[in-house]
Amino acid sequence: MTELQRLLIRGSEKVIGHYQFLLDTAKSEHERELLKRRIEKERRMLNDLLQGSDPSARAA
């Protein structure tokens, strides 16, 4: 695993933690749903990083 991959993984973990905090303090159902979708998207990207796959290859 390269230093860049480690940096990206740590960044994704921090983003998920931040979104989780926002989800825990969300005031509306709409806000909660938006944050849940963002968390799931970030988890998929994190999973791709952890497995060593190239996330941009999925978009093609």
C-alpha distance matrix in Angstrom:
0.0 3.8 6.7 8.2 6.2 6.9 10.3 11.0 10.5 12.7 15.1 15.5 16.3 18.8 20.3 20.9 22.5 24.7 25.8 26.5 28.7 30.5 31.0 32.6 35.0 35.7 39.4 39.9 38.8 37.8 35.4 34.0 33.4 31.8 29.3 28.6 27.8 25.4 23.7 23.3 22.0 19.3 18.4 18.1 15.8 13.7 13.9 12.8 9.6 9.0 10.1 8.1 11.5 13.0 15.4 17.8 18.4 20.1 22.5 23.8
3.8 0.0 3.8 5.3 5.2 6.4 8.7 10.0 10.7 12.5 14.3 15.5 16.7 18.6 20.1 21.3 22.8 24.5 25.9 27.1 29.0 30.5 31.5 33.2 35.2 35.9 39.6 40.1 39.3 38.1 35.6 34.5 34.0 32.0 29.6 29.4 28.4 25.7 24.3 24.4 22.6 19.8 19.6 19.4 16.5 14.8 15.8 14.4 10.9 11.4 12.8 10.2 13.0 13.4 15.7 17.5 18.6 20.7 22.6 23.8
6.7 3.8 0.0 3.8 5.4 5.1 6.2 8.7 9.9 10.6 12.3 14.3 15.4 16.6 18.4 20.1 21.2 22.6 24.4 25.7 27.2 28.8 30.1 31.7 33.4 34.4 38.0 38.8 38.4 37.2 34.4 33.5 33.4 31.2 28.7 28.8 28.1 25.1 23.8 24.4 22.7 19.5 19.7 20.1 17.0 15.1 16.9 15.9 12.2 12.9 15.1 12.8 15.5 15.5 17.2 18.9 20.7 22.5 24.0 25.6
8.2 5.3 3.8 0.0 3.8 5.4 5.0 6.2 8.6 9.9 10.4 12.3 14.2 15.3 16.4 18.4 20.0 21.0 22.4 24.2 25.8 26.9 28.3 30.2 31.8 32.4 35.9 36.6 36.1 34.6 31.9 31.2 30.9 28.5 26.3 26.6 25.5 22.4 21.6 22.1 20.0 17.0 17.8 17.9 14.5 13.2 15.4 14.0 10.4 12.2 14.3 11.8 13.7 13.0 14.2 15.6 17.8 19.6 20.8 22.4
6.2 5.2 5.4 3.8 0.0 3.8 5.4 5.1 6.1 8.6 9.7 10.5 12.3 14.2 15.2 16.5 18.4 19.9 21.0 22.4 24.4 25.7 26.6 28.5 30.5 31.0 34.6 35.1 34.3 33.0 30.4 29.4 28.9 26.8 24.5 24.4 23.3 20.5 19.3 19.5 17.6 14.7 14.9 14.9 11.7 10.1 11.8 10.6 6.9 8.4 10.6 8.5 10.7 10.7 12.0 14.2 16.0 17.4 19.1 20.9
6.9 6.4 5.1 5.4 3.8 0.0 3.8 5.5 5.1 6.1 8.5 9.9 10.6 12.3 14.2 15.4 16.6 18.4 20.0 21.0 22.7 24.5 25.5 27.0 29.0 30.0 33.7 34.5 33.9 33.0 30.2 29.0 29.0 27.0 24.3 24.2 23.8 20.9 19.2 19.8 18.6 15.2 15.1 15.9 13.2 10.6 12.6 12.5 8.8 9.0 12.1 10.9 13.6 14.1 15.0 17.5 19.4 20.4 22.1 24.3
10.3 8.7 6.2 5.0 5.4 3.8 0.0 3.8 5.5 5.2 6.1 8.7 9.9 10.6 12.3 14.3 15.4 16.5 18.4 19.9 21.2 22.7 24.2 25.8 27.4 28.3 31.9 32.8 32.6 31.4 28.4 27.6 27.8 25.6 22.9 23.4 22.9 19.6 18.4 19.6 18.0 14.5 15.3 16.4 13.3 11.3 14.1 14.0 10.4 11.6 14.8 13.4 15.5 15.1 15.4 17.4 19.9 20.9 22.0 24.3
11.0 10.0 8.7 6.2 5.1 5.5 3.8 0.0 3.8 5.5 5.0 6.2 8.6 9.8 10.4 12.3 14.2 15.2 16.4 18.2 20.0 21.0 22.2 24.2 25.9 26.4 29.9 30.5 30.0 28.6 25.9 25.1 24.9 22.6 20.1 20.5 19.6 16.5 15.5 16.4 14.5 11.2 12.2 13.0 9.7 8.2 11.3 10.9 7.7 9.8 12.8 11.6 12.9 12.3 11.9 14.0 16.7 17.4 18.4 20.9
10.5 10.7 9.9 8.6 6.1 5.1 5.5 3.8 0.0 3.8 5.4 5.1 6.2 8.7 9.9 10.6 12.4 14.3 15.4 16.4 18.5 20.1 20.8 22.5 24.7 25.4 29.1 29.7 28.9 28.0 25.3 24.0 23.9 22.1 19.3 19.2 18.7 15.9 14.1 14.8 13.7 10.3 10.2 11.5 8.9 6.1 9.0 9.6 6.6 7.3 10.9 10.7 12.6 13.0 12.6 15.5 17.7 17.8 19.4 22.1
12.7 12.5 10.6 9.9 8.6 6.1 5.2 5.5 3.8 0.0 3.8 5.5 5.1 6.3 8.7 9.9 10.6 12.4 14.3 15.3 16.6 18.5 19.8 21.1 23.0 24.2 27.9 28.9 28.6 27.9 24.9 23.7 24.2 22.3 19.2 19.5 19.7 16.6 14.6 16.2 15.5 11.8 12.0 14.1 11.9 9.0 12.1 13.3 10.3 10.7 14.4 14.4 16.3 16.6 16.1 18.7 21.2 21.3 22.5 25.4
15.1 14.3 12.3 10.4 9.7 8.5 6.1 5.0 5.4 3.8 0.0 3.8 5.4 5.1 6.2 8.7 9.9 10.6 12.3 14.1 15.4 16.6 18.2 20.0 21.4 22.2 25.8 26.8 26.6 25.5 22.4 21.7 22.1 19.9 17.0 17.9 17.7 14.3 13.0 15.0 13.8 10.1 11.5 13.5 10.9 9.2 12.8 13.6 11.1 12.5 15.9 15.6 16.8 16.4 15.1 17.3 20.3 20.3 20.9 23.9
15.5 15.5 14.3 12.3 10.5 9.9 8.7 6.2 5.1 5.5 3.8 0.0 3.8 5.4 5.0 6.1 8.6 9.8 10.5 12.1 14.2 15.3 16.1 18.2 20.1 20.5 24.1 24.7 24.1 23.1 20.3 19.2 19.2 17.2 14.4 14.7 14.4 11.3 9.7 11.3 10.2 6.5 7.7 9.9 7.8 6.0 9.7 11.0 9.3 10.7 13.9 14.2 15.0 14.8 13.1 15.7 18.4 17.8 18.6 21.9
16.3 16.7 15.4 14.2 12.3 10.6 9.9 8.6 6.2 5.1 5.4 3.8 0.0 3.8 5.5 5.2 6.2 8.7 10.0 10.5 12.4 14.4 15.1 16.5 18.7 19.7 23.5 24.4 23.9 23.4 20.5 18.9 19.5 18.1 14.8 14.8 15.4 12.6 10.1 12.0 12.1 8.4 8.4 11.4 10.3 7.5 10.6 12.8 11.1 11.3 14.8 15.8 17.1 17.6 16.1 19.1 21.5 20.7 21.8 25.1
18.8 18.6 16.6 15.3 14.2 12.3 10.6 9.8 8.7 6.3 5.1 5.4 3.8 0.0 3.8 5.4 5.0 6.2 8.6 9.7 10.6 12.4 14.1 15.3 16.9 18.2 21.8 23.2 23.3 22.7 19.4 18.4 19.5 17.7 14.3 15.2 16.1 12.9 11.0 13.8 13.7 10.2 11.1 14.3 12.9 10.8 14.1 16.0 14.2 14.8 18.3 19.0 20.2 20.2 18.4 20.9 23.8 23.1 23.7 27.1
20.3 20.1 18.4 16.4 15.2 14.2 12.3 10.4 9.9 8.7 6.2 5.0 5.5 3.8 0.0 3.8 5.4 5.1 6.1 8.5 9.9 10.6 12.1 14.2 15.5 16.1 19.6 20.6 20.5 19.6 16.4 15.6 16.4 14.3 11.1 12.4 12.9 9.5 8.2 11.3 10.9 7.6 9.6 12.5 11.2 10.2 13.7 15.3 14.2 15.4 18.6 19.2 19.7 19.2 16.9 19.1 22.1 21.0 21.2 24.8
20.9 21.3 20.1 18.4 16.5 15.4 14.3 12.3 10.6 9.9 8.7 6.1 5.2 5.4 3.8 0.0 3.8 5.4 5.1 6.0 8.6 9.8 10.2 12.1 14.3 14.8 18.6 19.3 18.8 18.3 15.4 13.8 14.5 13.1 9.7 10.0 11.1 8.4 5.7 8.7 9.5 6.6 7.3 10.9 10.7 9.4 12.2 14.6 14.1 14.6 17.6 19.0 19.4 19.6 17.1 19.8 22.3 20.8 21.4 25.1
22.5 22.8 21.2 20.0 18.4 16.6 15.4 14.2 12.4 10.6 9.9 8.6 6.2 5.0 5.4 3.8 0.0 3.8 5.5 5.0 6.2 8.7 9.7 10.5 12.6 14.1 17.9 19.3 19.3 19.4 16.1 14.5 16.1 15.0 11.3 11.9 13.9 11.4 8.8 12.0 13.2 10.4 10.7 14.4 14.3 12.4 15.1 17.7 16.9 16.9 20.2 21.6 22.5 22.8 20.7 23.4 25.9 24.5 25.2 28.8
24.7 24.5 22.6 21.0 19.9 18.4 16.5 15.2 14.3 12.4 10.6 9.8 8.7 6.2 5.1 5.4 3.8 0.0 3.8 5.4 5.1 6.3 8.6 9.9 10.9 12.2 15.8 17.4 17.9 17.6 14.1 13.3 15.2 13.6 10.0 11.8 13.6 10.8 9.4 13.1 13.8 11.2 12.7 16.1 15.6 14.5 17.5 19.7 18.8 19.5 22.8 23.8 24.4 24.1 21.6 23.9 26.8 25.4 25.5 29.1
25.8 25.9 24.4 22.4 21.0 20.0 18.4 16.4 15.4 14.3 12.3 10.5 10.0 8.6 6.1 5.1 5.5 3.8 0.0 3.8 5.4 5.0 6.0 8.6 9.9 10.0 13.7 14.6 14.7 14.3 10.9 9.9 11.4 9.9 6.3 8.1 10.0 7.5 6.4 10.2 11.2 9.5 11.1 14.3 14.4 14.0 16.7 18.8 18.7 19.6 22.4 23.7 23.7 23.4 20.5 22.7 25.5 23.6 23.6 27.3
26.5 27.1 25.7 24.2 22.4 21.0 19.9 18.2 16.4 15.3 14.1 12.1 10.5 9.7 8.5 6.0 5.0 5.4 3.8 0.0 3.8 5.4 4.9 6.1 8.7 9.7 13.5 14.6 14.5 15.0 11.9 9.8 11.8 11.5 7.7 8.3 11.2 9.7 7.4 10.7 12.8 11.2 11.6 15.1 15.9 14.9 17.0 19.8 19.8 19.9 22.7 24.5 24.9 25.1 22.4 25.0 27.4 25.4 25.8 29.5
28.7 29.0 27.2 25.8 24.4 22.7 21.2 20.0 18.5 16.6 15.4 14.2 12.4 10.6 9.9 8.6 6.2 5.1 5.4 3.8 0.0 3.8 5.4 5.1 6.5 8.7 12.2 14.3 15.1 15.8 12.4 11.0 13.8 13.3 9.8 11.3 14.2 12.5 10.8 14.3 16.1 14.4 15.1 18.6 19.1 17.9 20.3 23.0 22.6 22.8 25.9 27.5 28.0 28.1 25.4 27.8 30.5 28.7 28.8 32.6
30.5 30.5 28.8 26.9 25.7 24.5 22.7 21.0 20.1 18.5 16.6 15.3 14.4 12.4 10.6 9.8 8.7 6.3 5.0 5.4 3.8 0.0 3.8 5.4 5.2 5.9 9.4 11.3 12.4 12.6 9.0 8.4 11.4 10.5 7.5 9.9 12.6 11.0 10.5 14.1 15.5 14.3 15.8 18.9 19.3 18.9 21.4 23.8 23.7 24.4 27.2 28.6 28.7 28.4 25.4 27.4 30.2 28.2 27.9 31.7
31.0 31.5 30.1 28.3 26.6 25.5 24.2 22.2 20.8 19.8 18.2 16.1 15.1 14.1 12.1 10.2 9.7 8.6 6.0 4.9 5.4 3.8 0.0 3.8 5.4 5.0 8.7 9.7 9.9 10.7 7.7 5.6 8.7 8.9 6.0 7.3 10.6 10.2 9.2 12.3 14.4 14.0 14.8 17.8 18.9 18.6 20.6 23.2 23.6 24.1 26.6 28.4 28.3 28.2 25.1 27.3 29.8 27.4 27.3 31.1
32.6 33.2 31.7 30.2 28.5 27.0 25.8 24.2 22.5 21.1 20.0 18.2 16.5 15.3 14.2 12.1 10.5 9.9 8.6 6.1 5.1 5.4 3.8 0.0 3.8 5.8 9.0 10.9 11.5 13.2 10.5 8.3 11.7 12.6 9.7 10.5 14.1 13.7 12.2 15.1 17.6 16.9 17.1 20.4 21.7 20.9 22.7 25.6 25.8 25.9 28.5 30.5 30.7 31.0 28.1 30.5 32.9 30.6 30.7 34.5
35.0 35.2 33.4 31.8 30.5 29.0 27.4 25.9 24.7 23.0 21.4 20.1 18.7 16.9 15.5 14.3 12.6 10.9 9.9 8.7 6.5 5.2 5.4 3.8 0.0 3.8 6.4 9.3 11.2 12.7 9.7 8.9 12.6 13.0 10.7 12.5 15.8 15.2 14.5 17.6 19.6 18.9 19.8 23.0 23.9 23.4 25.5 28.2 28.3 28.6 31.4 33.1 33.2 33.1 30.1 32.2 34.8 32.6 32.3 36.1
35.7 35.9 34.4 32.4 31.0 30.0 28.3 26.4 25.4 24.2 22.2 20.5 19.7 18.2 16.1 14.8 14.1 12.2 10.0 9.7 8.7 5.9 5.0 5.8 3.8 0.0 3.8 5.8 7.7 8.9 6.1 5.8 9.6 10.0 8.6 10.7 13.6 13.5 13.6 16.5 18.3 18.3 19.5 22.2 23.3 23.4 25.4 27.8 28.3 29.0 31.4 33.1 32.8 32.4 29.2 31.0 33.6 31.1 30.6 34.3
39.4 39.6 38.0 35.9 34.6 33.7 31.9 29.9 29.1 27.9 25.8 24.1 23.5 21.8 19.6 18.6 17.9 15.8 13.7 13.5 12.2 9.4 8.7 9.0 6.4 3.8 0.0 3.8 7.1 8.7 7.0 7.8 11.1 11.9 11.5 13.5 16.2 16.5 17.0 19.6 21.3 21.6 22.9 25.5 26.6 26.9 28.9 31.2 31.8 32.6 35.0 36.6 36.1 35.7 32.3 33.9 36.5 33.9 33.1 36.9
39.9 40.1 38.8 36.6 35.1 34.5 32.8 30.5 29.7 28.9 26.8 24.7 24.4 23.2 20.6 19.3 19.3 17.4 14.6 14.6 14.3 11.3 9.7 10.9 9.3 5.8 3.8 0.0 3.8 5.4 5.3 6.4 8.8 10.1 10.8 12.4 14.6 15.6 16.6 18.6 20.3 21.3 22.5 24.7 26.1 26.8 28.5 30.6 31.7 32.6 34.6 36.3 35.5 35.0 31.4 32.9 35.2 32.5 31.5 35.2
38.8 39.3 38.4 36.1 34.3 33.9 32.6 30.0 28.9 28.6 26.6 24.1 23.9 23.3 20.5 18.8 19.3 17.9 14.7 14.5 15.1 12.4 9.9 11.5 11.2 7.7 7.1 3.8 0.0 3.8 5.4 5.0 6.2 8.6 9.9 10.4 12.4 14.3 15.2 16.5 18.4 19.9 20.9 22.7 24.5 25.4 26.7 28.8 30.2 31.1 32.8 34.7 33.6 33.3 29.7 31.3 33.3 30.3 29.5 33.1
37.8 38.1 37.2 34.6 33.0 33.0 31.4 28.6 28.0 27.9 25.5 23.1 23.4 22.7 19.6 18.3 19.4 17.6 14.3 15.0 15.8 12.6 10.7 13.2 12.7 8.9 8.7 5.4 3.8 0.0 3.8 5.4 5.2 6.3 8.7 10.0 10.9 12.6 14.4 15.6 16.9 18.6 20.1 21.5 23.1 24.4 25.9 27.6 29.0 30.3 31.9 33.5 32.2 31.5 27.8 28.9 31.1 28.2 27.0 30.6
35.4 35.6 34.4 31.9 30.4 30.2 28.4 25.9 25.3 24.9 22.4 20.3 20.5 19.4 16.4 15.4 16.1 14.1 10.9 11.9 12.4 9.0 7.7 10.5 9.7 6.1 7.0 5.3 5.4 3.8 0.0 3.8 5.5 5.2 6.2 8.6 10.1 10.7 12.3 14.4 15.5 16.6 18.3 20.2 21.3 22.4 24.2 26.0 27.1 28.3 30.3 31.7 30.7 30.0 26.4 27.7 30.2 27.6 26.5 30.2
34.0 34.5 33.5 31.2 29.4 29.0 27.6 25.1 24.0 23.7 21.7 19.2 18.9 18.4 15.6 13.8 14.5 13.3 9.9 9.8 11.0 8.4 5.6 8.3 8.9 5.8 7.8 6.4 5.0 5.4 3.8 0.0 3.8 5.5 5.2 6.1 8.7 9.9 10.4 12.3 14.3 15.3 16.3 18.4 20.0 20.7 22.2 24.4 25.6 26.4 28.3 30.1 29.3 29.0 25.6 27.4 29.6 26.8 26.2 30.0
33.4 34.0 33.4 30.9 28.9 29.0 27.8 24.9 23.9 24.2 22.1 19.2 19.5 19.5 16.4 14.5 16.1 15.2 11.4 11.8 13.8 11.4 8.7 11.7 12.6 9.6 11.1 8.8 6.2 5.2 5.5 3.8 0.0 3.8 5.4 5.0 6.3 8.7 9.9 10.6 12.4 14.3 15.3 16.7 18.6 19.8 21.0 22.8 24.5 25.5 27.0 28.8 27.6 27.2 23.6 25.2 27.2 24.1 23.5 27.2
31.8 32.0 31.2 28.5 26.8 27.0 25.6 22.6 22.1 22.3 19.9 17.2 18.1 17.7 14.3 13.1 15.0 13.6 9.9 11.5 13.3 10.5 8.9 12.6 13.0 10.0 11.9 10.1 8.6 6.3 5.2 5.5 3.8 0.0 3.8 5.5 5.3 6.3 8.8 10.1 10.8 12.5 14.3 15.7 16.9 18.4 20.1 21.5 22.9 24.4 26.0 27.4 26.1 25.3 21.6 22.9 25.2 22.4 21.5 25.1
29.3 29.6 28.7 26.3 24.5 24.3 22.9 20.1 19.3 19.2 17.0 14.4 14.8 14.3 11.1 9.7 11.3 10.0 6.3 7.7 9.8 7.5 6.0 9.7 10.7 8.6 11.5 10.8 9.9 8.7 6.2 5.2 5.4 3.8 0.0 3.8 5.4 5.0 6.1 8.6 9.8 10.4 12.1 14.2 15.3 16.1 18.1 19.9 20.9 22.1 24.1 25.6 24.8 24.3 20.8 22.6 25.0 22.5 22.0 25.8
28.6 29.4 28.8 26.6 24.4 24.2 23.4 20.5 19.2 19.5 17.9 14.7 14.8 15.2 12.4 10.0 11.9 11.8 8.1 8.3 11.3 9.9 7.3 10.5 12.5 10.7 13.5 12.4 10.4 10.0 8.6 6.1 5.0 5.5 3.8 0.0 3.8 5.4 5.1 6.2 8.7 9.9 10.5 12.4 14.4 15.1 16.3 18.5 19.9 20.7 22.4 24.3 23.4 23.4 20.0 22.2 24.1 21.3 21.2 25.0
27.8 28.4 28.1 25.5 23.3 23.8 22.9 19.6 18.7 19.7 17.7 14.4 15.4 16.1 12.9 11.1 13.9 13.6 10.0 11.2 14.2 12.6 10.6 14.1 15.8 13.6 16.2 14.6 12.4 10.9 10.1 8.7 6.3 5.3 5.4 3.8 0.0 3.8 5.4 5.2 6.2 8.6 9.8 10.7 12.5 14.2 15.3 16.8 18.6 19.9 21.2 22.8 21.4 21.0 17.4 19.1 21.1 18.1 17.8 21.5
25.4 25.7 25.1 22.4 20.5 20.9 19.6 16.5 15.9 16.6 14.3 11.3 12.6 12.9 9.5 8.4 11.4 10.8 7.5 9.7 12.5 11.0 10.2 13.7 15.2 13.5 16.5 15.6 14.3 12.6 10.7 9.9 8.7 6.3 5.0 5.4 3.8 0.0 3.8 5.5 5.1 6.1 8.5 9.9 10.7 12.2 14.1 15.5 16.6 18.2 20.0 21.2 20.1 19.4 15.9 17.6 20.1 17.6 17.2 21.0
23.7 24.3 23.8 21.6 19.3 19.2 18.4 15.5 14.1 14.6 13.0 9.7 10.1 11.0 8.2 5.7 8.8 9.4 6.4 7.4 10.8 10.5 9.2 12.2 14.5 13.6 17.0 16.6 15.2 14.4 12.3 10.4 9.9 8.8 6.1 5.1 5.4 3.8 0.0 3.8 5.5 5.1 6.1 8.6 9.9 10.3 12.0 14.2 15.2 16.1 18.1 19.8 19.2 19.2 16.1 18.5 20.7 18.3 18.6 22.4
23.3 24.4 24.4 22.1 19.5 19.8 19.6 16.4 14.8 16.2 15.0 11.3 12.0 13.8 11.3 8.7 12.0 13.1 10.2 10.7 14.3 14.1 12.3 15.1 17.6 16.5 19.6 18.6 16.5 15.6 14.4 12.3 10.6 10.1 8.6 6.2 5.2 5.5 3.8 0.0 3.8 5.4 5.0 6.2 8.7 9.7 10.4 12.4 14.2 15.1 16.4 18.3 17.3 17.6 14.4 17.0 18.6 15.8 16.5 20.2
22.0 22.6 22.7 20.0 17.6 18.6 18.0 14.5 13.7 15.5 13.8 10.2 12.1 13.7 10.9 9.5 13.2 13.8 11.2 12.8 16.1 15.5 14.4 17.6 19.6 18.3 21.3 20.3 18.4 16.9 15.5 14.3 12.4 10.8 9.8 8.7 6.2 5.1 5.5 3.8 0.0 3.8 5.4 5.2 6.4 8.7 9.9 10.8 12.6 14.3 15.5 16.7 15.3 14.9 11.4 13.6 15.6 13.0 13.2 17.0
19.3 19.8 19.5 17.0 14.7 15.2 14.5 11.2 10.3 11.8 10.1 6.5 8.4 10.2 7.6 6.6 10.4 11.2 9.5 11.2 14.4 14.3 14.0 16.9 18.9 18.3 21.6 21.3 19.9 18.6 16.6 15.3 14.3 12.5 10.4 9.9 8.6 6.1 5.1 5.4 3.8 0.0 3.8 5.4 5.1 6.1 8.5 9.8 10.5 12.2 14.2 15.2 14.6 14.3 11.3 13.8 16.2 14.4 14.9 18.6
18.4 19.6 19.7 17.8 14.9 15.1 15.3 12.2 10.2 12.0 11.5 7.7 8.4 11.1 9.6 7.3 10.7 12.7 11.1 11.6 15.1 15.8 14.8 17.1 19.8 19.5 22.9 22.5 20.9 20.1 18.3 16.3 15.3 14.3 12.1 10.5 9.8 8.5 6.1 5.0 5.4 3.8 0.0 3.8 5.4 4.9 6.0 8.5 9.7 10.3 12.1 14.0 13.7 14.4 11.9 15.1 16.8 14.8 16.1 19.6
18.1 19.4 20.1 17.9 14.9 15.9 16.4 13.0 11.5 14.1 13.5 9.9 11.4 14.3 12.5 10.9 14.4 16.1 14.3 15.1 18.6 18.9 17.8 20.4 23.0 22.2 25.5 24.7 22.7 21.5 20.2 18.4 16.7 15.7 14.2 12.4 10.7 9.9 8.6 6.2 5.2 5.4 3.8 0.0 3.8 5.4 5.0 6.2 8.7 9.8 10.6 12.3 11.1 11.7 9.0 12.3 13.4 11.1 12.8 16.2
15.8 16.5 17.0 14.5 11.7 13.2 13.3 9.7 8.9 11.9 10.9 7.8 10.3 12.9 11.2 10.7 14.3 15.6 14.4 15.9 19.1 19.3 18.9 21.7 23.9 23.3 26.6 26.1 24.5 23.1 21.3 20.0 18.6 16.9 15.3 14.4 12.5 10.7 9.9 8.7 6.4 5.1 5.4 3.8 0.0 3.8 5.4 5.1 6.3 8.7 9.9 10.6 9.5 9.4 6.7 9.9 11.8 10.4 11.8 15.1
13.7 14.8 15.1 13.2 10.1 10.6 11.3 8.2 6.1 9.0 9.2 6.0 7.5 10.8 10.2 9.4 12.4 14.5 14.0 14.9 17.9 18.9 18.6 20.9 23.4 23.4 26.9 26.8 25.4 24.4 22.4 20.7 19.8 18.4 16.1 15.1 14.2 12.2 10.3 9.7 8.7 6.1 4.9 5.4 3.8 0.0 3.8 5.4 5.0 6.1 8.6 9.8 10.2 10.9 9.4 12.9 14.6 13.6 15.4 18.5
13.9 15.8 16.9 15.4 11.8 12.6 14.1 11.3 9.0 12.1 12.8 9.7 10.6 14.1 13.7 12.2 15.1 17.5 16.7 17.0 20.3 21.4 20.6 22.7 25.5 25.4 28.9 28.5 26.7 25.9 24.2 22.2 21.0 20.1 18.1 16.3 15.3 14.1 12.0 10.4 9.9 8.5 6.0 5.0 5.4 3.8 0.0 3.8 5.4 5.0 6.1 8.5 8.7 10.6 9.5 13.3 14.0 12.8 15.3 18.1
12.8 14.4 15.9 14.0 10.6 12.5 14.0 10.9 9.6 13.3 13.6 11.0 12.8 16.0 15.3 14.6 17.7 19.7 18.8 19.8 23.0 23.8 23.2 25.6 28.2 27.8 31.2 30.6 28.8 27.6 26.0 24.4 22.8 21.5 19.9 18.5 16.8 15.5 14.2 12.4 10.8 9.8 8.5 6.2 5.1 5.4 3.8 0.0 3.8 5.5 5.2 6.1 5.2 6.8 6.1 9.9 10.4 9.7 12.5 14.9
9.6 10.9 12.2 10.4 6.9 8.8 10.4 7.7 6.6 10.3 11.1 9.3 11.1 14.2 14.2 14.1 16.9 18.8 18.7 19.8 22.6 23.7 23.6 25.8 28.3 28.3 31.8 31.7 30.2 29.0 27.1 25.6 24.5 22.9 20.9 19.9 18.6 16.6 15.2 14.2 12.6 10.5 9.7 8.7 6.3 5.0 5.4 3.8 0.0 3.8 5.4 5.0 6.1 7.3 7.6 11.0 12.2 12.4 14.7 17.0
9.0 11.4 12.9 12.2 8.4 9.0 11.6 9.8 7.3 10.7 12.5 10.7 11.3 14.8 15.4 14.6 16.9 19.5 19.6 19.9 22.8 24.4 24.1 25.9 28.6 29.0 32.6 32.6 31.1 30.3 28.3 26.4 25.5 24.4 22.1 20.7 19.9 18.2 16.1 15.1 14.3 12.2 10.3 9.8 8.7 6.1 5.0 5.5 3.8 0.0 3.8 5.4 7.8 10.2 10.9 14.5 15.0 15.0 17.8 20.0
10.1 12.8 15.1 14.3 10.6 12.1 14.8 12.8 10.9 14.4 15.9 13.9 14.8 18.3 18.6 17.6 20.2 22.8 22.4 22.7 25.9 27.2 26.6 28.5 31.4 31.4 35.0 34.6 32.8 31.9 30.3 28.3 27.0 26.0 24.1 22.4 21.2 20.0 18.1 16.4 15.5 14.2 12.1 10.6 9.9 8.6 6.1 5.2 5.4 3.8 0.0 3.8 5.6 9.0 10.3 13.7 13.4 13.4 16.7 18.4
8.1 10.2 12.8 11.8 8.5 10.9 13.4 11.6 10.7 14.4 15.6 14.2 15.8 19.0 19.2 19.0 21.6 23.8 23.7 24.5 27.5 28.6 28.4 30.5 33.1 33.1 36.6 36.3 34.7 33.5 31.7 30.1 28.8 27.4 25.6 24.3 22.8 21.2 19.8 18.3 16.7 15.2 14.0 12.3 10.6 9.8 8.5 6.1 5.0 5.4 3.8 0.0 3.8 6.6 9.0 11.9 11.7 12.7 15.8 17.1
11.5 13.0 15.5 13.7 10.7 13.6 15.5 12.9 12.6 16.3 16.8 15.0 17.1 20.2 19.7 19.4 22.5 24.4 23.7 24.9 28.0 28.7 28.3 30.7 33.2 32.8 36.1 35.5 33.6 32.2 30.7 29.3 27.6 26.1 24.8 23.4 21.4 20.1 19.2 17.3 15.3 14.6 13.7 11.1 9.5 10.2 8.7 5.2 6.1 7.8 5.6 3.8 0.0 3.8 6.2 8.9 8.1 9.1 12.2 13.4
13.0 13.4 15.5 13.0 10.7 14.1 15.1 12.3 13.0 16.6 16.4 14.8 17.6 20.2 19.2 19.6 22.8 24.1 23.4 25.1 28.1 28.4 28.2 31.0 33.1 32.4 35.7 35.0 33.3 31.5 30.0 29.0 27.2 25.3 24.3 23.4 21.0 19.4 19.2 17.6 14.9 14.3 14.4 11.7 9.4 10.9 10.6 6.8 7.3 10.2 9.0 6.6 3.8 0.0 3.8 5.5 5.5 7.4 9.8 10.9
15.4 15.7 17.2 14.2 12.0 15.0 15.4 11.9 12.6 16.1 15.1 13.1 16.1 18.4 16.9 17.1 20.7 21.6 20.5 22.4 25.4 25.4 25.1 28.1 30.1 29.2 32.3 31.4 29.7 27.8 26.4 25.6 23.6 21.6 20.8 20.0 17.4 15.9 16.1 14.4 11.4 11.3 11.9 9.0 6.7 9.4 9.5 6.1 7.6 10.9 10.3 9.0 6.2 3.8 0.0 3.8 5.4 5.6 7.3 9.6
17.8 17.5 18.9 15.6 14.2 17.5 17.4 14.0 15.5 18.7 17.3 15.7 19.1 20.9 19.1 19.8 23.4 23.9 22.7 25.0 27.8 27.4 27.3 30.5 32.2 31.0 33.9 32.9 31.3 28.9 27.7 27.4 25.2 22.9 22.6 22.2 19.1 17.6 18.5 17.0 13.6 13.8 15.1 12.3 9.9 12.9 13.3 9.9 11.0 14.5 13.7 11.9 8.9 5.5 3.8 0.0 3.8 5.4 5.4 7.0
18.4 18.6 20.7 17.8 16.0 19.4 19.9 16.7 17.7 21.2 20.3 18.4 21.5 23.8 22.1 22.3 25.9 26.8 25.5 27.4 30.5 30.2 29.8 32.9 34.8 33.6 36.5 35.2 33.3 31.1 30.2 29.6 27.2 25.2 25.0 24.1 21.1 20.1 20.7 18.6 15.6 16.2 16.8 13.4 11.8 14.6 14.0 10.4 12.2 15.0 13.4 11.7 8.1 5.5 5.4 3.8 0.0 3.8 5.5 5.5
20.1 20.7 22.5 19.6 17.4 20.4 20.9 17.4 17.8 21.3 20.3 17.8 20.7 23.1 21.0 20.8 24.5 25.4 23.6 25.4 28.7 28.2 27.4 30.6 32.6 31.1 33.9 32.5 30.3 28.2 27.6 26.8 24.1 22.4 22.5 21.3 18.1 17.6 18.3 15.8 13.0 14.4 14.8 11.1 10.4 13.6 12.8 9.7 12.4 15.0 13.4 12.7 9.1 7.4 5.6 5.4 3.8 0.0 3.8 5.5
22.5 22.6 24.0 20.8 19.1 22.1 22.0 18.4 19.4 22.5 20.9 18.6 21.8 23.7 21.2 21.4 25.2 25.5 23.6 25.8 28.8 27.9 27.3 30.7 32.3 30.6 33.1 31.5 29.5 27.0 26.5 26.2 23.5 21.5 22.0 21.2 17.8 17.2 18.6 16.5 13.2 14.9 16.1 12.8 11.8 15.4 15.3 12.5 14.7 17.8 16.7 15.8 12.2 9.8 7.3 5.4 5.5 3.8 0.0 3.8
23.8 23.8 25.6 22.4 20.9 24.3 24.3 20.9 22.1 25.4 23.9 21.9 25.1 27.1 24.8 25.1 28.8 29.1 27.3 29.5 32.6 31.7 31.1 34.5 36.1 34.3 36.9 35.2 33.1 30.6 30.2 30.0 27.2 25.1 25.8 25.0 21.5 21.0 22.4 20.2 17.0 18.6 19.6 16.2 15.1 18.5 18.1 14.9 17.0 20.0 18.4 17.1 13.4 10.9 9.6 7.0 5.5 5.5 3.8 0.0
